[in-house]
Amino acid sequence: MFGYVKTDLPNVYVKDTVLYKALYCGLCKSIGKTCGQKARFLLSYDLTFLSLLLHNLCDKDIEITKQRCVIHHIVKRPMAKVDELSSAIGALNVILAYYKLNDDVLDNNKGRLKRSFFKRPYKKAKRLYPELDKIVSNRFNQLLDYEKQNVSSIDMVCDPFGNLILDVVKFLAKDNFSKPLSDLSYNLGKWIYLIDALDDFDKDYKKGNFNVLINAYTDSLDKEQLLNKHGKEIVEIFSDVLVSIENLSRQLDYKFNHDLISNVLVLGLKQQTKIVMENKKCKNTTKF
């Protein structure tokens, strides 16, 4: 469910490439410092973007220094210094990843060993940020209820994950939370849930896992057939969400340069949608 919120790399300024890599490495450091070293394997691009967004909107300076890490231990690399906000986002990264692993176990009855490997880091994150764990737990339970009911309404099933992102951003942004940020967070969560459902369509169909797109389009046996039959409607669904995100991104109260944020929200999400829709099997079924 995670890893889709990325930059559109060919259109990133050089200065922003350095910033993005520094934030990515800095979040990795934050996860290790907050939840233990093995938790760093759970690092996500989505949470890197959240760190970028909230440091800007909360007017938190990103201090970049050259440091070594376990993987790149010979040459020092630019990394964002660990601060209070990145520590909280690092813990959130672990909490979200653990609930996703738990969801995989419930879906396939597999992955118990992998989940148990990250149980201790999850407990550390939960102990440090119980409010974040409560938010994620409540919203995942809502999703689980919809799965048990085998709901076919796309808007209904996307709602818990949209609200999950909204709730955690509200908690982290505190006094800097605003109506545009609220709406953008909800739509971003909705997009993440939808793009994951589309990406996993074939896998979920074969394994008999819950997938709202499978339920909504019962005449489609795989993603290629789905896009052949309902491509225009699927494109419209994603376009509506992406247009909302783009418009809302222009209403945010940025505290400093936001070129990189705009690259992700305006270009990156659209590019990731295109990649998922137009993979090798489906490249001729629809145009996004």
C-alpha positions in Angstrom: 0.0 0.0 0.0 3.0 2.3 0.2 5.9 3.5 -2.0 3.9 5.3 -4.7 4.4 8.9 -3.6 7.5 9.8 -5.5 9.1 12.6 -7.5 9.0 12.9 -11.3 12.7 12.5 -11.4 13.4 13.9 -14.9 11.8 17.2 -13.9 13.5 17.6 -10.5 15.9 20.5 -10.1 19.4 19.5 -9.1 19.1 21.4 -5.8 15.9 19.5 -5.0 17.5 16.1 -5.8 20.0 16.7 -3.1 17.3 17.8 -0.7 15.1 14.8 -1.5 18.0 12.3 -1.0 19.0 14.1 2.3 15.4 13.8 3.6 15.2 10.1 2.6 18.5 9.3 4.3 17.5 11.5 7.3 14.2 9.7 7.7 16.1 6.4 7.6 18.3 7.7 10.4 15.3 8.9 12.4 13.7 5.4 12.1 16.9 3.8 13.4 17.3 6.2 16.2 13.6 6.0 17.3 12.7 2.4 16.6 15.9 0.4 16.2 18.2 -0.4 13.3 16.2 -3.2 11.7 13.2 -1.0 11.4 15.1 1.0 8.8 14.1 -1.7 6.3 10.6 -0.3 6.4 11.6 3.1 5.0 9.0 4.5 2.6 9.0 7.2 -0.1 5.5 8.2 1.0 6.8 9.2 4.5 9.8 10.9 3.0 7.4 13.2 1.2 5.4 13.7 4.3 8.5 14.9 6.1 9.3 17.3 3.2 5.7 18.7 3.3 5.4 19.1 7.0 8.8 20.6 7.6 7.9 23.3 5.1 4.3 24.0 6.3 5.4 23.9 10.0 8.4 26.2 9.2 10.9 23.7 10.5 14.4 24.2 9.1 15.9 21.1 7.5 19.5 21.0 8.6 21.6 19.0 6.2 25.0 17.6 7.2 27.3 15.0 5.7 27.1 11.7 7.6 27.9 8.0 7.1 25.4 5.2 7.2 25.5 1.4 7.4 25.2 0.9 3.6 27.3 3.9 2.6 29.9 3.8 5.3 33.0 4.9 3.4 31.8 8.2 1.8 29.7 10.6 3.8 26.4 11.6 2.3 24.2 14.6 2.8 21.5 13.8 5.4 18.8 15.7 7.1 19.5 16.0 10.8 17.1 14.1 13.0 14.6 16.4 14.7 11.3 16.1 16.7 9.2 16.1 13.6 11.3 13.5 11.7 11.3 11.3 14.7 7.5 11.3 14.8 7.3 10.6 11.1 9.8 7.8 11.4 7.7 6.2 14.1 4.6 6.6 11.9 6.5 4.9 9.1 7.0 1.9 11.3 3.5 1.8 12.6 2.0 2.0 9.1 4.3 -0.6 7.7 3.5 -3.0 10.6 -0.3 -2.7 10.1 0.3 -3.3 6.4 2.3 -6.5 7.3 -0.5 -7.5 9.6 -3.1 -6.9 6.8 -1.0 -9.2 4.6 -1.1 -12.0 7.2 -4.9 -11.6 7.5 -5.3 -11.7 3.6 -3.0 -14.6 2.8 -2.2 -16.3 6.2 1.4 -15.7 5.2 4.2 -13.4 6.3 4.0 -14.1 10.0 7.7 -14.4 10.3 8.3 -11.1 8.6 5.7 -9.4 10.8 7.3 -10.9 14.0 10.7 -9.6 12.9 9.3 -6.0 13.1 7.2 -6.5 16.2 9.7 -5.0 18.6 10.3 -1.8 16.5 6.5 -1.5 16.2 6.1 -1.7 20.0 8.8 1.0 20.4 6.9 3.3 18.0 3.6 2.6 19.7 5.0 3.4 23.1 6.6 6.6 22.0 3.6 7.8 19.9 0.4 6.1 21.2 -1.8 8.7 19.5 -0.5 7.8 16.0 -0.9 4.1 16.7 -4.5 4.7 17.8 -5.3 6.7 14.6 -3.8 4.0 12.3 -5.4 1.1 14.3 -8.9 2.7 14.1 -8.7 3.4 10.4 -7.3 -0.1 9.5 -10.1 -1.6 11.6 -12.6 0.3 9.5 -11.0 -1.0 6.4 -11.1 -4.5 7.7 -14.8 -4.1 8.5 -15.5 -3.1 4.9 -13.5 -6.0 3.6 -15.5 -8.4 5.8 -18.7 -6.9 4.4 -17.2 -7.2 0.8 -18.2 -3.6 0.0 -18.1 -2.6 -3.6 -18.4 1.2 -3.3 -15.1 2.8 -4.2 -15.7 6.0 -2.3 -16.8 4.1 0.8 -13.8 1.9 0.9 -11.3 4.7 0.2 -12.7 6.8 3.0 -10.9 5.2 5.9 -7.4 5.5 4.3 -8.2 9.1 3.2 -9.1 9.9 6.8 -6.1 8.0 8.1 -3.7 10.3 6.2 -5.8 13.3 7.2 -5.7 12.4 10.9 -2.0 11.8 11.1 -1.2 15.0 9.3 -3.5 16.9 11.7 -1.7 15.4 14.6 1.7 16.2 13.2 1.0 19.6 11.8 -0.7 20.8 15.0 -1.3 24.6 14.8 -0.3 24.7 11.1 -3.2 22.4 10.1 -5.6 24.1 7.7 -8.6 23.3 5.5 -6.6 23.0 2.3 -4.1 20.7 4.0 -7.0 18.7 5.4 -8.6 18.2 2.0 -5.2 17.5 0.3 -4.3 14.9 2.9 -7.6 13.1 2.5 -7.3 13.1 -1.3 -3.7 11.9 -1.1 -4.8 9.0 1.1 -7.6 8.2 -1.3 -5.1 8.2 -4.3 -2.7 5.9 -2.4 -5.4 3.4 -1.7 -6.7 3.5 -5.3 -3.3 3.2 -7.0 -2.5 0.2 -4.7 -5.8 -1.5 -5.5 -5.2 -1.0 -9.3 -1.6 -2.2 -9.0 -2.6 -5.3 -7.1 -5.6 -6.1 -9.2 -4.2 -9.3 -10.8 -2.5 -10.5 -7.7 -5.6 -10.0 -5.5 -7.9 -11.7 -8.1 -5.7 -14.8 -8.3 -5.4 -15.1 -4.5 -9.0 -14.2 -3.8 -8.0 -11.2 -1.7 -10.3 -8.2 -1.1 -9.9 -5.5 -3.7 -12.6 -2.8 -4.1 -11.9 -2.5 -7.9 -12.6 -6.3 -8.3 -15.8 -5.8 -6.4 -16.8 -2.7 -8.3 -16.1 -4.2 -11.8 -17.1 -7.9 -11.5 -17.0 -8.4 -15.3 -13.2 -8.0 -15.3 -10.9 -10.9 -14.7 -7.6 -9.0 -14.8 -6.2 -5.5 -15.0 -5.9 -5.5 -18.8 -9.6 -6.5 -19.1 -10.6 -3.9 -16.5 -8.8 -1.1 -18.4 -10.1 -2.3 -21.8 -13.7 -2.3 -20.6 -13.7 0.6 -18.1 -10.5 2.6 -18.9 -12.3 5.9 -19.4 -14.1 5.6 -16.1 -11.0 4.5 -14.2 -9.1 7.5 -15.7 -11.9 9.9 -14.6 -11.7 8.5 -11.1 -8.0 9.1 -10.8 -8.1 12.4 -12.7 -10.7 13.8 -10.3 -8.5 13.0 -7.3 -5.3 14.3 -8.9 -6.9 17.6 -10.1 -8.2 18.1 -6.5 -4.7 17.5 -5.1 -3.1 19.9 -7.6 -5.6 22.7 -6.9 -5.3 22.2 -3.1 -1.4 22.2 -3.3 -1.6 25.8 -4.6 -3.6 26.9 -1.6 -1.1 25.7 1.1 0.7 28.2 3.2 4.3 27.3 2.3 7.0 28.8 4.5 9.8 28.4 2.0 10.6 27.1 -1.5 8.1 24.4 -2.5 9.4 23.3 -6.0 10.0 19.7 -4.8 6.6 19.5 -3.2 4.9 20.7 -6.3 7.0 18.2 -8.4 5.6 15.3 -6.3 2.0 16.5 -6.1 1.6 17.8 -9.6 3.9 15.6 -11.7 5.0 12.6 -9.6 1.6 11.3 -8.7 0.4 11.6 -12.3 3.5 9.8 -13.5 3.0 7.0 -11.0 -0.6 6.6 -12.1 0.5 6.4 -15.7 3.1 3.7 -14.9 0.6 1.5 -13.1 -2.0 2.0 -15.8 0.4 1.5 -18.7 2.6 -1.4 -17.7 3.7 -4.0 -20.3 0.4 -5.7 -20.3 -1.8 -2.7 -20.3 0.1 -0.1 -22.2 -2.3 -0.1 -25.2 -5.6 -0.3 -23.2 -5.8 3.3 -21.9 -4.1 6.7 -22.1 -3.6 8.7 -19.0 
